[in-house]
Amino acid sequence: MRGVVSKSTGSWYKVILDSGVEIDARLRGKIRTLDIKSTNPVVVGDEVLLDFVEEEYSIREICDRKNCIVRKSNKLSKQFQIIAANIDHAFLIIAPANPHTPQGFIDRFLATAEAYQIPISILLNKKDLDSKKANSHREMLLDLYPNIGYDIYNVSFLDNEDVSMIKKQVADRCVLLAGNSGVGKSTLINALLPDSNQKVSAISKSYNKGRHTTTFAQMFVGENGCRIIDTPGIKDFGMVNIEPNQVSHYFPEMRALLSQCKFNNCLHAEEPQCRIRKAVESGDISVTRYVNYLGILEEVA
C-alpha cells in the first residue's frame, strides 16, 4: 500500500494512506543502511510504500522525490537535513517589522527554492503595521521582487479577504510554508485549517523576535484538497551539492545575462568584462541582491 508521510516522531512516522486514514508506521531496518547523506532518511511529504505485518505498518520503500527543501545540519557540517519533499508550491512568509525579516534570509530561501526546482511566492504579512521602518521596508520589498519575477502579496492573516485569496491558491496542492519565527505561519494555518489548533506565541520584547512555536515539519490536510507543510522557524537554509558557478543560475535577474559574460565560468566576483557586475553598477541588478549572492557564493566555495 502507498501513503504520504505527514509527521516524524523519531522511530515512528505518521503516514496518510491513499484512503485518507492516518496511521503510525515504523521504518524498516534495511532502509537505514542505504547511502543517504542527509541526517533524516524519511521526511514529511515523502511518498512511501508500506507493508502490514503482525498488526503493524512498516515503511519498506521511499519513492523517488520530485524535489525537496534542505537546511544545513546543526551538528554535522558535512551533512544536511531535508525539511520536506514533493512540494507543489512554497510560500515564504515574511514581515516588514515585529519581527523584521532580513533580505539576506529572503534571498537565500529564494535561491534554495530555485536550486531544488520549487515554485515559490512571497506572503508579506502584517500589512496593518504602520510605522516609518515597517513602511519603508515594505515599500522596498514590493518594488524589488515583482521586478525580478516573483509574486509577492501584501496581506494580513487576520483579514478574511486575504485568507480567502490564499485558500484558493493552496487548494489541491502540497504547499510548504516557511519563514522566520514570529512572522505568522501558525496564524495562517489556524486561519486556513481551524481544526489544526497551532500554538501561537507573542513576539519577544527583549529581542523583537518571534519565539519558536514549531519544532518539526508537519503536514496538515484541508477540506479543499490542500496539504500544508508547516516548517520550523529556522535561521538558515543551505545548498547541497551545488558548484560555485551554478549559484548565479538561481538568481533570475542574473540568469538572464549569464551568456553575456566574457568567460563561461565567470563567478561575477572579480572577473573582467563581467556582465553581471556591469548590471549592478548600472542599477539593473539590486546591490543588496548581489551582496547576498556573494555571501552564498562564498559559503558554497
C-alpha positions as CSV (number, residue, x, y, z in Angstrom):
1,M,0.0,0.0,0.0
2,R,1.0,3.6,-0.6
3,G,0.9,6.7,1.6
4,V,2.4,10.1,2.3
5,V,4.4,10.9,5.4
6,S,2.8,13.7,7.5
7,K,4.9,13.7,10.6
8,S,8.1,12.3,12.0
9,T,8.2,11.3,15.7
10,G,11.5,9.6,16.0
11,S,11.4,5.9,15.2
12,W,7.7,6.2,14.2
13,Y,6.1,8.1,11.4
14,K,2.6,9.4,10.7
15,V,1.5,8.3,7.3
16,I,-1.7,9.3,5.4
17,L,-2.8,6.4,3.3
18,D,-4.5,6.8,-0.1
19,S,-7.8,6.2,1.6
20,G,-7.3,9.3,3.8
21,V,-6.7,7.4,7.0
22,E,-3.6,8.4,9.0
23,I,-1.6,5.5,10.6
24,D,1.6,5.0,12.5
25,A,4.4,3.2,10.8
26,R,8.0,2.1,11.6
27,L,10.9,2.5,9.3
28,R,12.1,-0.9,8.1
29,G,15.7,-1.6,9.3
30,K,17.4,-2.2,6.0
31,I,16.4,1.3,4.7
32,R,18.5,2.9,7.4
33,T,21.6,1.3,5.8
34,L,21.1,2.9,2.4
35,D,23.7,5.6,1.4
36,I,21.6,8.6,2.4
37,K,23.7,11.6,3.1
38,S,21.0,13.5,4.9
39,T,20.5,13.2,8.7
40,N,16.9,12.1,8.2
41,P,16.1,9.3,5.6
42,V,12.3,9.9,5.6
43,V,10.7,13.3,5.6
44,V,7.3,14.9,5.6
45,G,5.9,14.8,2.1
46,D,7.7,11.6,1.1
47,E,5.6,9.1,-0.8
48,V,6.2,5.6,0.7
49,L,5.3,2.0,0.2
50,L,4.2,0.1,3.3
51,D,3.7,-3.4,4.5
52,F,1.2,-4.5,7.2
53,V,2.6,-7.5,9.1
54,E,1.6,-8.7,12.6
55,E,-0.7,-5.8,13.2
56,E,2.0,-3.2,12.4
57,Y,2.7,-1.0,9.4
58,S,6.3,-0.7,8.2
59,I,7.9,1.5,5.5
60,R,9.6,-0.7,3.0
61,E,10.4,1.8,0.3
62,I,10.8,5.5,-0.2
63,C,9.6,6.6,-3.7
64,D,11.7,9.0,-5.7
65,R,11.3,12.6,-4.8
66,K,10.4,15.2,-7.4
67,N,12.0,17.9,-5.2
68,C,12.9,18.8,-1.6
69,I,14.0,21.7,0.5
70,V,17.0,21.4,2.8
71,R,18.9,23.2,5.5
72,K,22.4,22.7,7.0
73,S,22.7,20.2,9.8
74,N,23.2,21.8,13.1
75,K,25.6,19.1,14.3
76,L,27.3,17.7,11.3
77,S,28.7,20.3,8.9
78,K,29.2,17.8,6.1
79,Q,25.6,16.6,6.3
80,F,22.3,18.3,5.8
81,Q,18.7,17.9,6.9
82,I,15.9,17.6,4.4
83,I,12.9,19.5,5.7
84,A,10.2,18.4,3.3
85,A,9.8,16.7,-0.1
86,N,7.4,16.6,-3.1
87,I,6.3,20.3,-2.8
88,D,4.0,21.8,-5.4
89,H,4.5,25.3,-4.3
90,A,6.2,27.1,-1.4
91,F,5.1,30.3,0.3
92,L,7.9,32.3,2.0
93,I,6.2,34.3,4.8
94,I,8.0,37.5,5.8
95,A,7.2,40.6,7.8
96,P,8.3,44.2,7.5
97,A,8.7,44.5,11.3
98,N,7.9,42.8,14.6
99,P,10.0,40.8,13.6
100,H,11.8,42.3,10.6
101,T,12.7,39.7,8.0
102,P,16.2,40.4,6.7
103,Q,16.6,40.5,3.0
104,G,19.6,38.1,3.3
105,F,17.2,35.4,4.6
106,I,14.7,36.1,1.8
107,D,17.3,35.8,-1.0
108,R,18.8,32.7,0.5
109,F,15.5,30.9,0.6
110,L,14.5,32.0,-2.9
111,A,17.8,30.8,-4.3
112,T,17.4,27.5,-2.4
113,A,13.9,27.0,-3.8
114,E,15.2,27.8,-7.3
115,A,18.0,25.3,-6.9
116,Y,15.6,22.5,-5.9
117,Q,13.0,23.4,-8.5
118,I,10.3,24.5,-6.1
119,P,7.9,27.2,-7.4
120,I,7.7,30.0,-4.8
121,S,5.7,33.1,-3.9
122,I,6.1,35.6,-1.1
123,L,3.5,36.5,1.5
124,L,4.3,39.8,3.1
125,N,2.3,39.6,6.3
126,K,1.2,42.3,8.8
127,K,0.1,44.9,6.2
128,D,-1.6,46.7,9.1
129,L,1.7,47.7,10.7
130,D,2.1,51.4,10.2
131,S,5.5,52.8,11.2
132,K,8.2,54.5,9.3
133,K,10.5,51.5,9.5
134,A,7.8,49.0,8.5
135,N,6.5,51.1,5.6
136,S,10.0,51.7,4.2
137,H,10.9,48.0,4.3
138,R,7.5,47.0,2.9
139,E,7.8,49.5,0.0
140,M,11.3,48.3,-0.9
141,L,10.2,44.6,-1.0
142,L,7.1,45.3,-3.0
143,D,9.2,47.2,-5.6
144,L,12.1,44.8,-5.8
145,Y,10.7,41.3,-6.1
146,P,8.0,41.7,-8.7
147,N,10.6,43.3,-11.0
148,I,12.7,40.1,-10.6
149,G,9.7,37.9,-11.4
150,Y,8.5,36.8,-8.0
151,D,4.8,37.1,-6.9
152,I,4.6,39.0,-3.6
153,Y,1.4,39.6,-1.8
154,N,0.9,42.4,0.8
155,V,-1.5,40.7,3.2
156,S,-2.7,40.3,6.8
157,F,-3.5,36.8,8.1
158,L,-6.2,38.4,10.2
159,D,-8.0,39.8,7.1
160,N,-10.7,37.4,5.8
161,E,-10.4,38.5,2.2
162,D,-6.6,37.9,2.2
163,V,-7.1,34.5,3.8
164,S,-9.8,33.6,1.2
165,M,-7.3,34.5,-1.6
166,I,-4.6,32.3,-0.1
167,K,-7.1,29.4,0.3
168,K,-7.8,29.5,-3.4
169,Q,-4.1,29.3,-4.1
170,V,-3.4,26.3,-1.9
171,A,-6.4,24.2,-3.0
172,D,-5.5,20.7,-4.2
173,R,-1.8,21.4,-3.8
174,C,1.0,20.3,-1.5
175,V,2.2,23.7,-0.1
176,L,5.2,24.4,2.1
177,L,5.1,27.4,4.5
178,A,8.4,28.8,5.5
179,G,9.7,31.8,7.4
180,N,11.4,33.1,10.5
181,S,9.8,32.6,13.8
182,G,7.0,35.2,14.6
183,V,6.1,36.1,11.0
184,G,2.7,34.3,11.3
185,K,3.0,30.8,9.9
186,S,0.9,29.3,12.7
187,T,-1.6,32.1,12.5
188,L,-2.1,31.4,8.8
189,I,-2.5,27.7,9.3
190,N,-5.2,28.3,12.0
191,A,-7.0,30.6,9.5
192,L,-6.8,28.1,6.7
193,L,-7.4,25.0,8.8
194,P,-9.3,25.9,12.0
195,D,-9.1,22.4,13.4
196,S,-5.3,22.4,13.4
197,N,-5.1,24.4,16.6
198,Q,-1.5,25.5,16.1
199,K,0.1,27.3,19.0
200,V,0.8,31.0,18.5
201,S,3.4,32.8,20.7
202,A,3.8,36.5,21.3
203,I,6.9,38.4,20.0
204,S,9.8,38.6,22.4
205,K,10.0,42.1,23.7
206,S,13.7,41.7,24.6
207,Y,14.9,40.9,21.1
208,N,11.9,41.8,19.0
209,K,12.0,38.3,17.5
210,G,9.4,35.5,17.3
211,R,9.6,32.6,19.7
212,H,9.8,29.2,18.2
213,T,6.4,27.5,18.3
214,T,7.0,24.8,15.6
215,T,9.9,22.5,16.3
216,F,9.4,20.0,13.4
217,A,7.8,19.8,10.0
218,Q,4.3,18.6,9.9
219,M,1.6,18.2,7.2
220,F,-2.0,19.3,7.6
221,V,-4.8,18.2,5.2
222,G,-7.6,20.6,4.4
223,E,-11.1,20.1,3.1
224,N,-10.2,21.8,-0.2
225,G,-7.6,19.1,-1.0
226,C,-4.7,21.1,0.2
227,R,-1.8,19.6,2.0
228,I,0.0,22.2,4.0
229,I,3.5,21.6,5.4
230,D,4.4,23.8,8.3
231,T,8.2,24.1,8.9
232,P,10.2,25.2,12.0
233,G,11.1,28.8,12.2
234,I,14.7,28.3,11.2
235,K,17.5,30.7,10.7
236,D,19.3,29.3,7.7
237,F,18.9,27.3,4.6
238,G,21.7,25.7,2.6
239,M,22.5,24.4,-0.8
240,V,23.9,20.9,-1.1
241,N,26.0,19.6,-4.0
242,I,26.0,23.0,-5.7
243,E,29.1,24.1,-7.6
244,P,30.1,27.8,-7.2
245,N,29.5,28.6,-10.9
246,Q,25.9,27.3,-10.5
247,V,24.9,29.8,-7.8
248,S,24.1,32.7,-10.2
249,H,21.7,30.4,-12.1
250,Y,19.4,30.6,-9.1
251,F,19.1,34.4,-9.3
252,P,16.7,35.0,-12.1
253,E,17.9,38.5,-12.9
254,M,21.5,37.2,-13.2
255,R,20.5,34.1,-15.1
256,A,19.1,36.2,-18.0
257,L,22.5,37.8,-18.5
258,L,25.0,34.9,-18.0
259,S,25.7,34.4,-21.7
260,Q,27.0,37.9,-22.0
261,C,29.9,37.5,-19.6
262,K,33.3,37.1,-21.3
263,F,34.2,33.9,-19.5
264,N,31.9,30.9,-19.4
265,N,33.0,30.0,-15.9
266,C,32.6,33.6,-14.6
267,L,31.7,33.8,-10.9
268,H,30.8,37.5,-11.2
269,A,33.1,38.5,-8.4
270,E,36.4,39.9,-9.8
271,E,36.5,38.7,-13.4
272,P,37.0,41.3,-16.1
273,Q,34.2,42.1,-18.6
274,C,31.5,40.6,-16.3
275,R,28.0,41.5,-17.5
276,I,26.5,40.9,-14.0
277,R,28.8,43.3,-12.3
278,K,28.1,45.9,-15.0
279,A,24.4,45.4,-14.4
280,V,24.9,46.0,-10.7
281,E,26.8,49.2,-11.4
282,S,24.1,50.5,-13.7
283,G,21.3,49.6,-11.2
284,D,19.7,46.9,-13.3
285,I,20.5,44.4,-10.6
286,S,19.9,45.3,-6.9
287,V,23.1,45.9,-5.0
288,T,21.7,44.1,-1.9
289,R,20.7,41.1,-4.0
290,Y,24.3,41.0,-5.5
291,V,25.8,41.2,-2.0
292,N,23.6,38.4,-0.8
293,Y,24.7,36.4,-3.9
294,L,28.3,36.9,-3.0
295,G,27.6,35.7,0.5
296,I,26.1,32.4,-0.8
297,L,28.9,32.0,-3.3
298,E,31.5,32.3,-0.5
299,E,29.8,29.6,1.5
300,V,29.4,27.2,-1.4
301,A,33.0,27.8,-2.5
